[in-house]
Amino acid sequence: MSGGTRFDELERTIATSGSAAMLDELAASLAARGRWHGLFDVRIIQARLAIGLPPVGSPGDVPAAHRDAFDERSLAACREAGWPLLDQGQVAASWMYLRAAAEPAEVSARLERIVRPLIASAPSDAESDRILEEALGVVLWDAADPALGIELVLGMQGTCNAITAYEQAVARLPAVRQRPAAAVLVTHLHDELRSNLARDVESRGVVLPAAPTIPALLDAVGEADVGLHVDASHLQSVLRIARICDDEPTIRRGHDLACYACRLPGEVVYPGEPPFENVGEASRLFYGCQLGIDVERALRFFRGAAATAEPEAGPLPHDVLVLLLARLGRPGEALHAALTRPRDGTAMPSPLQAAAALPALVDLAAASGEWELLRRACRDRDDEITFAATLVAERQKTQGNCGPHGLQLPQGAAR
């Protein structure tokens, strides 16, 4: 049907059947032609007419009494236009609509089906590169799915850029959103190291272990120089990033990486931040104790590091101790460590604090029964908010209505 005929049809329809029928006809025509931006505009006109407004105007002229109805129609229009655009590979255009109208997980799942074949195919072309770049903007920089974003960077740009992307885009997110992306990096480097190390062991004429884990491969090398099988700076960065993770597989991979770091010559590693100045050994203790390896030795080390930390080291040595004690199922000790940490209102929060990775003090008190310990600290520090929260939480627990509290304190409160 020609353009002139379409316009004539619209005129005939409004004359014979009215505005609503004409707009329905136009919407159907736009959808059939894949004119999704135009379809969205028509749906907004229909939404305005449904609440008695003129067909065009600004969103600010919608009366408060009709705002919910208008927003419901607007979000439906966003989905009606956004999903087909996404399926056509118009990722940036679709996200403009879906950002407010769809769950990020659903967008990510649809995107994953589009981008994985493109990553696997070679060579790439300009269209594939465009789709991947737009997808990266959505899942990583707009945080729809940071883990998929890190996978994309690894596939497109390599480990170094993936670590940089994590630091710039993912490290600012809450811990629960960081962990899947961190696990992707840990798994990638772990697999790379294990593969490279196994090839090296074979090249030395040594029989590979039946289960070629990184510790078993290191044992197979014996006292000989291990050599360097991954970039040392990548290794140290991933050992640091992995601290946010609390799942057993990632912690075990972190321990494997740390065991390897312990075998590297000193000239290829650089000191980390306290308490990880000796990155390999401190990381081995950190991850190992969470697996039941050298638990008391690790706690002595991190207690000592917290006790002797210089003020300029910031709160990380103390926060690491609190985190470990909580993960080891020692909430009373974790609460005591949290309450005895130095209080410096000028210190920058540690990455663990900033990501809300530390357990809430009220939760530690609930798990340990140390309500009075926390309340005394609240009285000493004039923190009536946390004090009130402990009263509520204890009553909930006593009455059998103890859901997750998740009560994080303001920075410096009862710390």
DOVO-62760 format. One record per residue (C-alpha): residue number from 1; x, y, z. Coordinates in Angstrom, 2 decimals. Layout:
<timars>
[NUM [X Y Z]]
...
</timars>
This chain:
<timars>
[1 [0.00 0.00 0.00]]
[2 [1.48 3.36 -1.01]]
[3 [2.08 6.20 1.41]]
[4 [-0.63 8.28 -0.18]]
[5 [-3.14 5.45 0.14]]
[6 [-2.29 4.95 3.84]]
[7 [-2.97 8.61 4.54]]
[8 [-6.23 8.41 2.62]]
[9 [-7.24 5.33 4.62]]
[10 [-6.61 7.16 7.89]]
[11 [-8.82 10.02 6.75]]
[12 [-11.60 7.63 5.72]]
[13 [-11.40 5.66 8.97]]
[14 [-11.64 8.69 11.25]]
[15 [-14.53 10.01 9.19]]
[16 [-16.49 6.75 9.31]]
[17 [-15.41 5.12 12.59]]
[18 [-13.82 7.77 14.76]]
[19 [-10.44 8.54 16.31]]
[20 [-10.04 5.34 18.34]]
[21 [-10.55 3.11 15.29]]
[22 [-8.17 5.19 13.21]]
[23 [-5.42 4.96 15.85]]
[24 [-5.95 1.19 16.21]]
[25 [-5.63 0.84 12.44]]
[26 [-2.45 2.94 12.42]]
[27 [-0.93 0.95 15.28]]
[28 [-1.58 -2.34 13.51]]
[29 [-0.03 -1.01 10.32]]
[30 [3.08 0.26 12.10]]
[31 [3.56 -3.06 13.90]]
[32 [3.20 -4.99 10.63]]
[33 [5.92 -2.81 9.09]]
[34 [8.24 -3.01 12.10]]
[35 [7.93 0.71 12.82]]
[36 [8.37 0.26 16.56]]
[37 [9.28 3.86 17.47]]
[38 [6.21 5.06 15.63]]
[39 [4.07 2.44 17.35]]
[40 [5.25 3.72 20.73]]
[41 [4.26 7.27 19.78]]
[42 [0.77 6.11 18.77]]
[43 [0.33 4.23 22.03]]
[44 [1.21 7.39 23.96]]
[45 [-1.39 9.33 21.96]]
[46 [-3.94 6.65 22.84]]
[47 [-2.92 6.78 26.51]]
[48 [-3.43 10.55 26.59]]
[49 [-6.82 10.34 24.90]]
[50 [-7.91 7.62 27.36]]
[51 [-7.57 10.05 30.27]]
[52 [-9.10 13.03 28.45]]
[53 [-5.95 14.87 27.37]]
[54 [-5.13 16.28 23.93]]
[55 [-3.21 13.86 21.69]]
[56 [0.13 15.61 22.17]]
[57 [1.69 17.37 25.14]]
[58 [4.36 16.99 27.78]]
[59 [4.38 14.21 30.41]]
[60 [4.11 16.95 33.02]]
[61 [0.58 17.85 31.99]]
[62 [-0.86 14.49 33.13]]
[63 [-3.11 15.13 36.16]]
[64 [-2.07 13.37 39.35]]
[65 [-5.38 11.52 39.51]]
[66 [-4.62 9.85 36.16]]
[67 [-0.87 9.38 36.56]]
[68 [-1.04 5.68 37.48]]
[69 [-3.29 4.81 34.54]]
[70 [-1.12 6.80 32.13]]
[71 [2.09 5.22 33.47]]
[72 [0.63 1.73 33.12]]
[73 [-0.19 2.34 29.45]]
[74 [3.20 3.98 28.88]]
[75 [5.10 1.01 30.30]]
[76 [3.05 -1.38 28.19]]
[77 [3.95 0.70 25.14]]
[78 [7.63 0.54 26.12]]
[79 [7.47 -3.25 26.21]]
[80 [5.51 -3.45 22.96]]
[81 [8.20 -1.45 21.17]]
[82 [11.24 -2.58 23.13]]
[83 [11.09 -6.37 22.81]]
[84 [10.88 -6.47 19.00]]
[85 [13.70 -3.96 18.74]]
[86 [15.83 -6.15 20.98]]
[87 [15.02 -9.26 18.95]]
[88 [16.15 -7.37 15.83]]
[89 [19.51 -6.58 17.43]]
[90 [18.72 -2.89 18.01]]
[91 [20.03 -3.17 21.56]]
[92 [20.56 0.48 22.45]]
[93 [17.20 1.51 20.99]]
[94 [15.38 -1.29 22.80]]
[95 [17.02 -0.45 26.13]]
[96 [15.68 3.10 25.85]]
[97 [12.21 1.55 26.25]]
[98 [12.93 -1.52 28.37]]
[99 [15.09 0.19 30.99]]
[100 [12.01 1.30 32.92]]
[101 [9.53 -1.30 31.73]]
[102 [11.20 -4.71 32.03]]
[103 [13.17 -6.66 34.59]]
[104 [16.92 -6.46 33.90]]
[105 [17.18 -10.25 34.28]]
[106 [14.65 -10.76 31.49]]
[107 [16.47 -8.30 29.22]]
[108 [19.75 -10.05 29.99]]
[109 [18.35 -13.49 29.22]]
[110 [17.10 -12.33 25.81]]
[111 [20.38 -10.54 25.14]]
[112 [22.41 -13.60 26.06]]
[113 [20.66 -15.64 23.38]]
[114 [21.63 -12.97 20.85]]
[115 [25.24 -12.28 21.82]]
[116 [26.64 -15.73 22.63]]
[117 [26.51 -16.94 19.01]]
[118 [28.17 -13.68 17.94]]
[119 [31.05 -14.17 20.39]]
[120 [31.52 -17.76 19.23]]
[121 [31.48 -16.89 15.52]]
[122 [34.61 -15.72 13.74]]
[123 [35.52 -13.55 12.04]]
[124 [33.28 -10.76 13.25]]
[125 [31.65 -8.17 11.04]]
[126 [30.57 -4.59 11.55]]
[127 [26.98 -5.51 12.40]]
[128 [28.02 -8.12 14.95]]
[129 [30.48 -5.70 16.50]]
[130 [27.77 -3.06 16.79]]
[131 [25.39 -5.45 18.54]]
[132 [28.10 -6.61 20.94]]
[133 [29.16 -3.07 21.79]]
[134 [25.56 -2.00 22.41]]
[135 [24.94 -5.11 24.50]]
[136 [28.04 -4.34 26.54]]
[137 [26.72 -0.88 27.28]]
[138 [23.47 -2.34 28.61]]
[139 [24.70 -5.30 30.65]]
[140 [27.91 -3.77 32.01]]
[141 [27.83 0.02 32.05]]
[142 [24.09 0.19 32.78]]
[143 [24.46 -2.81 35.12]]
[144 [21.65 -4.95 33.69]]
[145 [23.86 -8.04 34.08]]
[146 [27.44 -7.31 35.21]]
[147 [28.47 -10.97 35.01]]
[148 [27.46 -11.20 31.35]]
[149 [29.18 -7.88 30.79]]
[150 [32.48 -9.21 32.15]]
[151 [32.06 -12.32 29.98]]
[152 [31.63 -10.09 26.94]]
[153 [34.72 -8.06 27.75]]
[154 [36.75 -11.23 28.27]]
[155 [35.62 -12.56 24.91]]
[156 [36.03 -9.29 23.04]]
[157 [38.95 -7.54 24.70]]
[158 [40.78 -9.96 27.00]]
[159 [41.62 -10.27 30.69]]
[160 [43.31 -6.92 31.24]]
[161 [40.35 -4.94 29.90]]
[162 [37.92 -7.16 31.81]]
[163 [39.68 -6.36 35.10]]
[164 [39.64 -2.65 34.26]]
[165 [35.95 -2.84 33.36]]
[166 [35.22 -4.59 36.64]]
[167 [36.99 -1.87 38.62]]
[168 [35.21 0.91 36.75]]
[169 [31.69 -0.49 36.38]]
[170 [31.15 -3.40 38.79]]
[171 [33.14 -2.54 41.92]]
[172 [30.72 0.33 42.65]]
[173 [27.76 -2.06 42.93]]
[174 [26.48 -3.82 46.06]]
[175 [28.21 -7.08 46.92]]
[176 [25.27 -9.23 45.86]]
[177 [25.57 -7.82 42.33]]
[178 [29.35 -7.94 42.23]]
[179 [29.70 -11.59 43.17]]
[180 [28.55 -13.23 39.90]]
[181 [30.82 -10.94 37.87]]
[182 [33.76 -11.55 40.22]]
[183 [33.20 -15.30 39.92]]
[184 [33.42 -15.01 36.12]]
[185 [36.85 -13.39 36.40]]
[186 [38.08 -15.89 38.99]]
[187 [36.92 -18.86 36.90]]
[188 [38.50 -17.45 33.74]]
[189 [41.92 -16.85 35.30]]
[190 [41.78 -20.15 37.20]]
[191 [41.08 -22.09 34.00]]
[192 [43.80 -20.22 32.12]]
[193 [46.35 -20.90 34.84]]
[194 [45.46 -24.57 35.21]]
[195 [45.69 -25.12 31.44]]
[196 [49.03 -23.30 31.10]]
[197 [50.48 -24.99 34.16]]
[198 [49.43 -28.45 32.97]]
[199 [51.15 -27.88 29.61]]
[200 [54.30 -26.78 31.39]]
[201 [54.31 -29.83 33.66]]
[202 [53.95 -32.10 30.64]]
[203 [56.77 -30.29 28.85]]
[204 [59.04 -31.07 31.80]]
[205 [58.45 -34.78 31.29]]
[206 [56.44 -35.07 34.50]]
[207 [53.38 -37.31 34.53]]
[208 [50.23 -35.28 35.07]]
[209 [48.31 -35.99 38.29]]
[210 [45.10 -38.00 37.91]]
[211 [43.21 -34.91 39.07]]
[212 [45.23 -32.01 37.62]]
[213 [44.17 -29.32 40.05]]
[214 [46.46 -26.35 40.49]]
[215 [47.73 -27.53 43.92]]
[216 [48.36 -31.04 42.49]]
[217 [50.23 -29.58 39.53]]
[218 [52.34 -27.46 41.87]]
[219 [53.15 -30.59 43.88]]
[220 [54.14 -32.33 40.64]]
[221 [56.65 -29.55 39.93]]
[222 [58.19 -30.15 43.36]]
[223 [60.89 -27.77 44.53]]
[224 [61.74 -26.62 41.02]]
[225 [61.01 -23.06 39.91]]
[226 [57.38 -22.83 38.92]]
[227 [57.76 -20.10 36.35]]
[228 [55.10 -17.59 35.33]]
[229 [51.98 -18.86 33.58]]
[230 [49.62 -15.88 33.87]]
[231 [50.20 -12.16 34.14]]
[232 [51.19 -11.49 37.76]]
[233 [49.23 -8.23 37.91]]
[234 [46.11 -10.04 36.66]]
[235 [46.61 -12.67 39.34]]
[236 [46.90 -10.12 42.14]]
[237 [43.89 -8.15 40.89]]
[238 [41.70 -11.24 40.70]]
[239 [42.80 -12.42 44.17]]
[240 [41.64 -9.04 45.47]]
[241 [38.38 -8.99 43.52]]
[242 [37.50 -12.54 44.66]]
[243 [37.29 -11.48 48.31]]
[244 [33.74 -10.29 47.70]]
[245 [32.63 -13.85 46.82]]
[246 [31.16 -16.18 49.43]]
[247 [30.35 -19.33 47.42]]
[248 [32.47 -22.44 47.96]]
[249 [33.53 -23.03 44.31]]
[250 [34.85 -19.49 43.87]]
[251 [36.57 -19.53 47.27]]
[252 [38.26 -22.81 46.32]]
[253 [39.43 -21.33 43.03]]
[254 [40.72 -18.30 44.94]]
[255 [42.66 -20.64 47.23]]
[256 [44.16 -22.42 44.21]]
[257 [45.25 -19.09 42.72]]
[258 [46.74 -18.04 46.06]]
[259 [48.70 -21.30 46.34]]
[260 [50.20 -20.54 42.94]]
[261 [50.96 -16.93 43.94]]
[262 [52.91 -18.25 46.93]]
[263 [55.29 -20.02 44.54]]
[264 [56.10 -16.98 42.41]]
[265 [59.48 -15.26 42.75]]
[266 [59.37 -12.03 44.70]]
[267 [60.52 -9.88 41.81]]
[268 [57.32 -10.50 39.79]]
[269 [54.84 -9.57 42.53]]
[270 [54.23 -6.28 44.26]]
[271 [53.00 -5.64 47.82]]
[272 [49.28 -5.42 48.33]]
[273 [47.32 -3.27 50.74]]
[274 [47.27 -4.27 54.45]]
[275 [46.61 -6.98 55.55]]
[276 [47.53 -8.41 52.13]]
[277 [51.05 -7.00 51.86]]
[278 [52.23 -10.53 51.07]]
[279 [49.46 -11.15 48.58]]
[280 [50.06 -14.86 48.05]]
[281 [50.39 -15.98 51.65]]
[282 [47.68 -13.69 53.07]]
[283 [45.29 -14.71 50.30]]
[284 [46.06 -18.39 50.88]]
[285 [45.14 -17.96 54.54]]
[286 [42.05 -15.88 53.70]]
[287 [40.56 -18.36 51.24]]
[288 [41.91 -21.49 52.90]]
[289 [40.38 -20.87 56.31]]
[290 [36.95 -20.56 54.67]]
[291 [37.54 -24.09 53.37]]
[292 [38.57 -25.37 56.82]]
[293 [42.31 -25.14 56.10]]
[294 [44.59 -23.64 58.80]]
[295 [41.64 -21.85 60.37]]
[296 [43.22 -20.87 63.67]]
[297 [46.50 -19.88 62.02]]
[298 [44.59 -17.65 59.62]]
[299 [42.62 -16.02 62.42]]
[300 [45.81 -15.37 64.41]]
[301 [47.29 -13.74 61.33]]
[302 [44.31 -11.49 60.61]]
[303 [43.76 -10.64 64.28]]
[304 [47.38 -9.62 64.49]]
[305 [47.12 -7.60 61.30]]
[306 [44.09 -5.74 62.64]]
[307 [45.72 -5.11 66.00]]
[308 [48.92 -3.71 64.51]]
[309 [47.46 -1.85 61.53]]
[310 [48.61 1.73 61.16]]
[311 [45.86 4.37 60.92]]
[312 [46.81 5.13 57.33]]
[313 [45.98 1.53 56.42]]
[314 [42.31 2.41 56.78]]
[315 [39.59 0.03 57.96]]
[316 [40.32 -2.92 55.65]]
[317 [42.40 -4.99 58.15]]
[318 [39.59 -4.80 60.67]]
[319 [36.86 -5.40 58.11]]
[320 [38.60 -8.52 56.77]]
[321 [38.68 -9.97 60.28]]
[322 [34.97 -9.25 60.82]]
[323 [34.10 -10.76 57.46]]
[324 [36.09 -13.94 58.08]]
[325 [34.68 -14.50 61.56]]
[326 [31.14 -14.09 60.24]]
[327 [31.76 -16.48 57.33]]
[328 [33.27 -19.01 59.73]]
[329 [30.06 -19.03 61.77]]
[330 [31.48 -17.09 64.73]]
[331 [29.00 -14.20 64.98]]
[332 [29.82 -13.30 68.58]]
[333 [33.51 -12.91 67.79]]
[334 [32.63 -11.02 64.62]]
[335 [30.43 -8.63 66.58]]
[336 [33.16 -8.04 69.15]]
[337 [35.70 -7.39 66.39]]
[338 [33.34 -4.96 64.68]]
[339 [32.67 -3.04 67.88]]
[340 [36.33 -2.78 68.89]]
[341 [37.59 -1.54 65.54]]
[342 [39.00 2.00 65.59]]
[343 [36.50 4.75 64.98]]
[344 [37.73 7.34 62.52]]
[345 [34.98 9.35 60.93]]
[346 [37.40 10.76 58.36]]
[347 [38.59 7.40 57.00]]
[348 [37.34 6.27 53.63]]
[349 [35.20 3.14 53.81]]
[350 [36.91 -0.06 52.76]]
[351 [35.71 -1.80 49.58]]
[352 [33.91 -4.30 51.81]]
[353 [32.06 -1.51 53.60]]
[354 [31.26 0.35 50.39]]
[355 [29.79 -2.81 48.84]]
[356 [27.72 -3.63 51.96]]
[357 [29.58 -6.96 52.13]]
[358 [29.99 -6.87 55.90]]
[359 [27.30 -8.46 58.05]]
[360 [24.91 -6.07 59.75]]
[361 [25.65 -5.61 63.44]]
[362 [22.04 -6.35 64.35]]
[363 [22.25 -9.65 62.46]]
[364 [25.45 -10.57 64.29]]
[365 [23.76 -9.84 67.60]]
[366 [20.74 -11.91 66.60]]
[367 [22.91 -14.85 65.54]]
[368 [25.07 -14.73 68.67]]
[369 [22.53 -13.59 71.27]]
[370 [24.92 -10.77 72.21]]
[371 [22.22 -8.14 72.37]]
[372 [23.61 -6.35 75.43]]
[373 [27.09 -6.10 73.93]]
[374 [25.69 -4.20 70.98]]
[375 [23.34 -2.11 73.13]]
[376 [26.21 -1.01 75.38]]
[377 [28.07 0.14 72.31]]
[378 [24.98 2.01 71.15]]
[379 [24.71 3.80 74.50]]
[380 [28.41 4.68 74.46]]
[381 [28.17 6.05 70.95]]
[382 [24.79 7.75 71.24]]
[383 [23.33 5.53 68.52]]
[384 [19.65 5.31 69.38]]
[385 [18.69 4.06 65.91]]
[386 [20.67 0.84 66.13]]
[387 [19.62 0.50 69.76]]
[388 [15.97 0.62 68.72]]
[389 [16.65 -1.85 65.91]]
[390 [18.09 -4.35 68.41]]
[391 [14.95 -4.11 70.53]]
[392 [12.73 -4.77 67.53]]
[393 [14.91 -7.59 66.22]]
[394 [15.11 -9.35 69.59]]
[395 [11.35 -9.13 70.02]]
[396 [10.82 -10.57 66.53]]
[397 [13.16 -13.45 67.32]]
[398 [11.52 -14.13 70.68]]
[399 [8.08 -14.11 69.07]]
[400 [9.19 -16.40 66.25]]
[401 [8.91 -13.70 63.61]]
[402 [12.54 -13.45 62.76]]
[403 [12.95 -12.67 59.08]]
[404 [16.17 -11.33 57.60]]
[405 [16.99 -7.98 59.13]]
[406 [19.60 -6.65 56.75]]
[407 [19.90 -3.53 58.86]]
[408 [23.05 -1.78 57.76]]
[409 [24.23 1.05 59.94]]
[410 [25.12 4.51 58.76]]
[411 [28.88 4.85 58.33]]
[412 [30.40 5.31 61.79]]
[413 [27.30 4.25 63.72]]
[414 [28.07 1.75 66.48]]
[415 [31.33 0.98 64.73]]
</timars>
